[in-house]
Amino acid sequence: MVLSMPAEAMPAPPQSDPSMPVEEAFVAVALAAVSWDGTLTAAGTRALRHAIDYRAPYRQMGEAQVALLITRLLEALRQRGAQHLMLDAARSLDADRRRSAYAVAAEIMRSDGPLLADERNILSTLAATLELDGADTSSVLEVMEVLHAPVV
């Protein structure tokens, strides 16, 4: 038996902070994408760390600072959910950072094998949330196929 609640009876999501710093928002997009189903795998965690370790400003941060940033975002993810975290982050990113954040999320999701149908849906939702053009997202996904093509 499936129970449903009328939309007007559903609780409102917790209020978000509209002033999320850009460096936090960028990581929030990737984190929300890779943990959309409520789990963050070891592979997802490694891929997320790899995606930010070489990038400014994260490479200038100490290990403790990065861990604190990710911990804060995990708490926000638990409190508000992936979709709300993505929306909050999108408000803080300009068009260039949105495209880059999408590419990072796609790369992380693709790093453990071909994209599954659910992952494609998540990326589609992310593209809509970030208000990205279909041509931009298609080219990113094409590059991911080339980047992650088998060697043998």
C-alpha positions as CSV (number, residue, x, y, z in Angstrom):
1,M,0.0,0.0,0.0
2,V,1.4,3.4,-1.0
3,L,0.5,6.4,1.1
4,S,0.6,9.8,-0.5
5,M,0.3,13.2,1.1
6,P,-1.5,16.1,-0.6
7,A,1.0,18.7,-1.8
8,E,-0.4,21.4,0.5
9,A,0.0,19.0,3.5
10,M,3.7,18.3,2.8
11,P,6.2,20.0,5.0
12,A,8.2,22.8,3.5
13,P,11.9,22.2,3.0
14,P,14.1,23.8,5.6
15,Q,15.1,27.3,4.6
16,S,18.4,27.7,2.8
17,D,21.2,30.2,3.0
18,P,21.1,32.1,-0.3
19,S,24.6,33.4,0.2
20,M,26.5,30.1,-0.2
21,P,30.2,30.9,-1.0
22,V,31.2,30.0,-4.6
23,E,33.8,27.5,-3.5
24,E,31.2,25.8,-1.3
25,A,28.5,25.9,-4.0
26,F,30.8,24.3,-6.6
27,V,31.5,21.3,-4.4
28,A,27.9,21.2,-3.3
29,V,26.8,20.5,-6.9
30,A,29.2,17.6,-7.3
31,L,28.3,16.2,-3.9
32,A,24.6,16.4,-4.5
33,A,24.9,14.7,-7.9
34,V,27.0,11.8,-6.6
35,S,24.9,11.2,-3.5
36,W,21.5,11.8,-5.1
37,D,20.2,8.5,-3.8
38,G,21.2,9.2,-0.2
39,T,24.5,7.3,-0.3
40,L,28.0,8.4,-0.9
41,T,30.2,5.5,-2.0
42,A,33.9,5.2,-1.4
43,A,34.4,5.5,-5.1
44,G,32.3,8.6,-5.2
45,T,34.2,10.1,-2.3
46,R,37.5,9.4,-4.0
47,A,36.3,10.9,-7.3
48,L,35.0,14.0,-5.6
49,R,38.3,14.5,-3.8
50,H,40.3,14.0,-7.0
51,A,38.1,16.5,-8.9
52,I,38.8,19.2,-6.4
53,D,42.3,18.4,-5.2
54,Y,44.0,20.0,-8.2
55,R,41.7,22.9,-8.6
56,A,42.0,26.4,-7.1
57,P,41.0,27.3,-4.4
58,Y,40.8,23.8,-3.0
59,R,44.5,22.9,-3.6
60,Q,45.5,25.8,-1.4
61,M,43.3,24.6,1.4
62,G,44.6,22.3,4.1
63,E,43.3,18.8,4.5
64,A,41.3,19.9,7.6
65,Q,39.7,22.8,5.7
66,V,38.6,20.6,2.8
67,A,37.3,18.0,5.3
68,L,35.3,20.7,7.1
69,L,33.8,22.0,3.9
70,I,32.7,18.5,2.9
71,T,31.3,17.8,6.4
72,R,29.3,21.1,6.2
73,L,27.9,20.1,2.8
74,L,27.1,16.6,4.0
75,E,25.1,18.0,6.8
76,A,23.3,20.4,4.4
77,L,22.6,17.4,2.2
78,R,21.1,15.4,5.1
79,Q,19.0,18.4,6.2
80,R,17.7,19.6,2.9
81,G,18.2,16.8,0.4
82,A,20.2,16.7,-2.9
83,Q,17.8,18.7,-5.0
84,H,17.6,21.6,-2.6
85,L,21.3,21.6,-2.1
86,M,21.7,21.8,-5.9
87,L,19.2,24.7,-6.1
88,D,21.0,26.6,-3.3
89,A,24.4,26.0,-5.0
90,A,23.1,27.0,-8.4
91,R,22.1,30.4,-7.1
92,S,25.6,31.1,-6.1
93,L,27.3,30.1,-9.4
94,D,27.7,32.2,-12.5
95,A,27.2,30.6,-16.0
96,D,30.9,29.5,-16.3
97,R,31.0,27.9,-12.9
98,R,27.7,26.1,-13.5
99,R,29.1,24.5,-16.7
100,S,32.2,23.5,-14.9
101,A,30.3,22.1,-11.9
102,Y,28.1,20.1,-14.3
103,A,31.2,18.7,-16.0
104,V,32.8,17.7,-12.7
105,A,29.6,16.0,-11.6
106,A,29.4,14.1,-14.9
107,E,33.0,13.1,-14.6
108,I,32.6,11.8,-11.1
109,M,29.5,9.9,-12.0
110,R,31.2,8.4,-15.2
111,S,34.4,7.5,-13.3
112,D,33.0,4.2,-12.0
113,G,31.7,2.9,-15.3
114,P,29.2,3.8,-18.0
115,L,26.4,6.1,-16.9
116,L,23.3,4.2,-15.8
117,A,19.8,5.4,-16.6
118,D,19.4,6.8,-13.1
119,E,22.6,8.7,-13.4
120,R,21.6,10.1,-16.8
121,N,18.3,11.3,-15.1
122,I,20.3,12.9,-12.3
123,L,22.5,14.7,-14.8
124,S,19.4,15.8,-16.7
125,T,17.9,17.2,-13.5
126,L,21.2,18.9,-12.7
127,A,21.4,20.5,-16.1
128,A,17.9,21.9,-15.7
129,T,18.7,23.1,-12.2
130,L,21.8,24.8,-13.4
131,E,19.9,26.2,-16.5
132,L,22.4,24.7,-18.9
133,D,22.0,24.6,-22.7
134,G,21.6,21.1,-24.1
135,A,24.5,21.6,-26.5
136,D,26.8,22.2,-23.5
137,T,25.7,19.2,-21.6
138,S,25.8,16.9,-24.7
139,S,29.4,17.9,-25.4
140,V,30.4,17.3,-21.8
141,L,28.9,13.8,-21.9
142,E,30.6,13.1,-25.3
143,V,34.0,14.1,-23.8
144,M,33.3,11.8,-20.8
145,E,32.8,8.9,-23.1
146,V,36.2,9.6,-24.8
147,L,37.9,10.2,-21.5
148,H,36.6,7.0,-19.9
149,A,36.8,4.8,-23.0
150,P,38.4,1.4,-22.3
151,V,42.1,1.0,-23.3
152,V,41.7,-2.6,-24.3
